[in-house]
């Protein structure tokens, strides 16, 4: 019983941290997009928010969305660097 409670606490903590990251990315990404910049940060923030929401609910799809976010980050970084 104690292990289940500990796992739930970790999951909720992860969701809170991801939600904070998502909020910052969405706010900054929206501002950057408004100024004519890359939509990457806004999209990354939305994906981080989806990860936070699903993680909070205990939905394993959060792992897939986070993996897609990492893949998107890799593609964006290569595109931005000209590689």
TAVEN-V626853 format. One record per helix or strand. SS is the DSSP state (~ for helix, > for strand). FROM is the first residue (numbers start at 1). LEN is the number of residues. If there is no record, write none. Layout:
SS&FROM&LEN / SS&FROM&LEN
//
This chain:
~&2&33 / ~&40&18 / ~&61&21
//
